[in-house]
Amino acid sequence: MAVNHYFQGGKGIGNQAEKRLHEDIIIESLKIFGQDIYYLPRTLVNRDLVLGEDTSSRFDDSYLLEMYFETTEGFAGENEIINKFGLEIRDDTTLVLSKRRFEDHVASKATLTATGRPNEGDIVFVPLLNSYFEIQFVEDQEPFYQLGNLPVYKLKVTRWEYASEQINTGQELLDQTEDKYTLDQLQHKLTLEYGQEVLTGAGSIQLEDYHDYSTGQPALLMQETYVEANIQTQSPYASNLDLNTEAGYDTVSTVDDILDFTERNPFGEVDE
């Protein structure tokens, strides 16, 4: 027997207007009972195709969305446990996010690894807890077609373990984590007496107050990347050749020598 056409439009439960109204109510509820949470898509820098991981990921964008903590009585998971490696914190929770809100603000961005939905591996920042959480799994079929649609995502997240990833979103609240905890040596640059930066972004070290005006390039004490025009040539002063000329040591005769303490006359006596 067919479904009641007074309640169903023939394509599942409810018509498009009812689905839209239901979704509007969910979004309004998330704005009332939820929290402002930053969503940070992960950008893969050097993905290992064998192991399927990227040890040098970075986070360049952030999007402020409202989300709701489904676990209202505290964190789930194993929480704090002590094992042979020390104290480990496993705070898990579930965040409810509106599909429409995600599609409007994040889904079309090129930074997503898989477009159109939240990605496992992306992180969220909860200002209320001042903590980052990593998305472990995205549940997109719960609740199961109440009005013939799926209006929300449920993000299964756990507390994120920071491993010196770059966080350059432009939001001071988010970027300060990298400044405080990173072990990347390029983030701790040296400066000279008058403020010049010694260690450049390419890993090179510049000389203080010296500039090669013939090439227009700064002089480098150590250069990480090879650029032929920037390679420093040896100065004639490095081997004291000009001093040898003034002292007369560059000739065979000893008549023009000022002093002769070389191996041919170690005691300084006059050569005959």
C-alpha positions as CSV (number, residue, x, y, z in Angstrom):
1,M,0.0,0.0,0.0
2,A,1.4,3.4,-0.9
3,V,2.3,6.0,1.6
4,N,-0.2,8.7,2.7
5,H,0.2,11.5,0.1
6,Y,-1.2,14.1,2.6
7,F,2.0,13.7,4.7
8,Q,4.5,12.7,2.1
9,G,5.3,14.4,-1.2
10,G,6.1,11.1,-2.9
11,K,9.9,11.5,-2.4
12,G,10.3,10.5,1.2
13,I,8.8,12.1,4.3
14,G,7.9,15.7,4.0
15,N,8.3,18.3,1.2
16,Q,11.1,20.7,0.6
17,A,9.5,23.5,2.6
18,E,9.2,21.2,5.6
19,K,12.8,20.1,5.3
20,R,14.0,23.7,5.0
21,L,12.0,24.6,8.1
22,H,13.4,21.6,10.0
23,E,16.9,22.6,9.1
24,D,16.3,26.3,10.1
25,I,15.1,25.1,13.5
26,I,18.3,23.0,13.9
27,I,20.5,25.9,13.0
28,E,18.7,28.2,15.4
29,S,19.0,25.6,18.2
30,L,22.8,25.3,17.5
31,K,23.1,29.1,17.8
32,I,21.2,29.1,21.1
33,F,22.7,26.0,22.8
34,G,26.0,25.6,20.9
35,Q,29.5,27.2,21.1
36,D,31.5,29.3,18.7
37,I,34.2,26.9,17.4
38,Y,36.9,27.5,14.8
39,Y,37.2,24.9,12.0
40,L,40.7,24.6,10.6
41,P,41.1,22.5,7.4
42,R,44.4,20.6,7.1
43,T,46.6,21.3,4.2
44,L,48.8,18.4,3.1
45,V,52.4,19.5,2.4
46,N,54.3,16.3,1.8
47,R,52.0,13.3,1.9
48,D,53.6,9.9,2.2
49,L,51.7,7.8,-0.3
50,V,52.9,4.5,1.3
51,L,51.9,5.2,4.9
52,G,49.1,7.6,4.0
53,E,50.3,10.4,6.4
54,D,51.8,13.8,6.2
55,T,54.3,14.8,8.9
56,S,54.5,18.4,7.8
57,S,50.9,19.5,7.6
58,R,49.9,23.1,8.0
59,F,46.7,25.1,8.8
60,D,46.3,28.3,6.8
61,D,42.6,29.1,7.2
62,S,40.0,29.2,10.0
63,Y,36.2,29.4,9.9
64,L,34.0,30.3,12.9
65,L,31.0,28.0,13.1
66,E,28.5,27.2,15.8
67,M,28.6,23.6,17.1
68,Y,26.9,21.7,19.9
69,F,28.5,19.4,22.4
70,E,26.4,16.2,22.3
71,T,28.2,14.8,25.3
72,T,27.0,17.3,27.9
73,E,28.1,15.4,31.0
74,G,31.8,15.5,30.2
75,F,34.4,14.0,27.9
76,A,33.9,10.4,26.7
77,G,36.8,8.0,25.9
78,E,39.5,6.7,28.3
79,N,40.3,10.2,29.6
80,E,43.5,10.4,31.5
81,I,45.5,7.1,31.5
82,I,49.0,6.3,32.7
83,N,50.9,3.7,30.5
84,K,54.5,2.8,30.0
85,F,55.0,6.0,28.0
86,G,53.7,8.3,30.8
87,L,50.5,10.3,31.2
88,E,48.2,10.3,28.2
89,I,45.1,12.4,27.9
90,R,42.3,10.9,25.6
91,D,39.4,13.4,25.9
92,D,36.8,12.4,23.3
93,T,33.6,14.2,22.5
94,T,31.0,14.6,19.7
95,L,30.2,17.9,18.0
96,V,27.0,18.5,16.1
97,L,27.5,20.8,13.0
98,S,24.8,22.0,10.6
99,K,25.4,20.7,7.0
100,R,24.1,23.9,5.5
101,R,26.3,26.1,7.6
102,F,29.4,24.0,6.6
103,E,28.5,24.1,2.9
104,D,28.0,27.9,3.0
105,H,31.3,28.7,4.7
106,V,33.8,25.8,4.2
107,A,32.7,23.1,1.8
108,S,33.7,25.0,-1.4
109,K,37.2,25.9,-0.2
110,A,40.1,24.5,-2.1
111,T,42.0,23.8,1.2
112,L,39.8,20.7,1.9
113,T,41.4,17.4,1.2
114,A,38.0,15.9,0.3
115,T,35.7,18.7,-0.8
116,G,32.0,18.9,0.2
117,R,32.3,17.6,3.8
118,P,34.4,17.8,7.0
119,N,37.6,15.8,6.7
120,E,39.1,13.4,9.1
121,G,42.4,15.0,10.2
122,D,41.1,18.5,10.3
123,I,41.1,20.2,13.7
124,V,38.7,22.5,15.6
125,F,39.6,25.0,18.3
126,V,37.2,25.5,21.2
127,P,37.7,28.9,22.8
128,L,35.7,27.8,25.9
129,L,38.2,25.1,26.7
130,N,41.2,26.8,25.0
131,S,42.0,23.5,23.3
132,Y,42.3,21.9,19.9
133,F,40.5,18.7,18.9
134,E,41.2,16.5,15.9
135,I,38.4,15.0,13.9
136,Q,38.6,11.2,14.0
137,F,35.4,10.3,12.2
138,V,32.5,12.2,10.5
139,E,29.1,10.7,11.0
140,D,26.7,12.0,8.3
141,Q,23.7,9.6,8.6
142,E,22.5,10.4,12.1
143,P,19.7,11.2,12.9
144,F,18.6,8.9,10.1
145,Y,16.3,10.6,7.6
146,Q,13.8,12.1,10.0
147,L,12.2,14.2,7.2
148,G,13.9,12.5,4.4
149,N,17.1,14.5,4.7
150,L,20.4,14.5,6.7
151,P,20.7,18.1,8.1
152,V,23.7,17.7,10.4
153,Y,27.2,16.2,10.7
154,K,28.4,14.6,13.9
155,L,32.1,15.1,14.4
156,K,33.8,12.5,16.6
157,V,36.8,14.4,17.9
158,T,39.6,13.8,20.4
159,R,42.1,16.1,22.0
160,W,44.8,17.1,19.4
161,E,48.4,16.2,20.0
162,Y,50.4,19.1,18.5
163,A,53.6,18.1,16.6
164,S,55.1,21.4,15.4
165,E,52.6,21.9,12.6
166,Q,52.4,25.4,11.1
167,I,49.3,27.4,12.1
168,N,49.2,30.6,10.1
169,T,45.5,31.6,10.0
170,G,45.9,35.3,10.8
171,Q,44.0,34.8,14.1
172,E,46.2,35.6,17.0
173,L,44.2,33.4,19.3
174,L,44.9,30.4,17.1
175,D,48.5,31.2,15.9
176,Q,49.9,31.7,19.3
177,T,49.9,27.9,19.8
178,E,52.6,27.5,17.2
179,D,54.7,30.4,18.7
180,K,54.5,28.8,22.2
181,Y,54.9,25.1,21.5
182,T,56.7,24.6,18.2
183,L,60.1,22.9,18.0
184,D,60.7,24.1,14.4
185,Q,64.1,25.8,14.5
186,L,63.1,28.3,11.8
187,Q,60.5,29.7,14.2
188,H,63.3,30.8,16.6
189,K,65.3,33.1,14.4
190,L,68.4,35.0,15.5
191,T,68.9,38.8,15.1
192,L,72.0,40.9,15.0
193,E,72.8,43.9,17.2
194,Y,70.8,46.4,15.1
195,G,67.8,44.1,14.5
196,Q,68.7,42.4,11.2
197,E,67.4,38.9,11.0
198,V,70.3,36.4,10.7
199,L,68.5,33.2,9.9
200,T,66.4,33.7,6.8
201,G,63.3,31.7,5.9
202,A,65.4,29.6,3.4
203,G,67.8,28.6,6.2
204,S,70.6,31.0,5.2
205,I,72.7,33.2,7.5
206,Q,73.4,36.7,6.4
207,L,76.5,38.8,7.3
208,E,76.0,41.9,9.4
209,D,76.0,45.3,7.7
210,Y,77.5,44.0,4.4
211,H,75.9,44.1,1.0
212,D,77.3,43.0,-2.4
213,Y,76.3,46.0,-4.5
214,S,77.6,44.4,-7.7
215,T,74.9,41.7,-7.5
216,G,72.4,43.4,-5.4
217,Q,72.3,40.5,-3.1
218,P,73.1,40.3,0.7
219,A,76.3,38.6,1.6
220,L,75.7,35.1,3.2
221,L,77.8,33.4,5.7
222,M,75.9,30.1,5.1
223,Q,73.5,29.5,2.3
224,E,71.0,26.7,2.4
225,T,70.0,26.9,-1.3
226,Y,72.5,27.1,-4.2
227,V,72.2,30.3,-6.3
228,E,75.3,30.8,-8.3
229,A,75.0,34.6,-8.3
230,N,75.0,34.6,-4.5
231,I,78.0,32.4,-3.9
232,Q,80.8,34.4,-2.2
233,T,84.3,34.2,-3.9
234,Q,87.5,34.2,-1.8
235,S,88.9,37.6,-1.1
236,P,92.7,38.1,-1.8
237,Y,92.9,39.3,1.8
238,A,91.9,35.9,3.1
239,S,95.5,34.5,2.4
240,N,97.3,37.7,3.5
241,L,98.7,38.1,-0.1
242,D,98.8,41.9,0.2
243,L,100.7,41.7,3.5
244,N,103.2,39.4,1.9
245,T,103.8,41.9,-0.8
246,E,104.3,44.8,1.6
247,A,106.7,42.7,3.7
248,G,108.7,41.5,0.7
249,Y,107.9,37.8,1.3
250,D,106.6,37.3,-2.2
251,T,110.1,37.5,-3.8
252,V,113.0,35.1,-3.7
253,S,115.4,37.9,-2.5
254,T,115.6,38.6,1.2
255,V,116.9,42.2,0.7
256,D,113.4,43.7,0.7
257,D,112.2,41.5,3.5
258,I,111.2,43.3,6.8
259,L,111.5,40.3,9.0
260,D,112.3,36.7,8.0
261,F,110.8,34.2,10.4
262,T,109.9,31.7,7.7
263,E,111.1,28.1,7.6
264,R,114.1,29.2,5.6
265,N,115.3,31.4,8.5
266,P,113.5,30.4,11.7
267,F,116.0,32.3,14.0
268,G,115.8,35.6,12.1
269,E,119.5,35.8,11.1
270,V,120.5,37.7,8.0
271,D,120.6,35.5,4.9
272,E,123.8,35.6,2.9
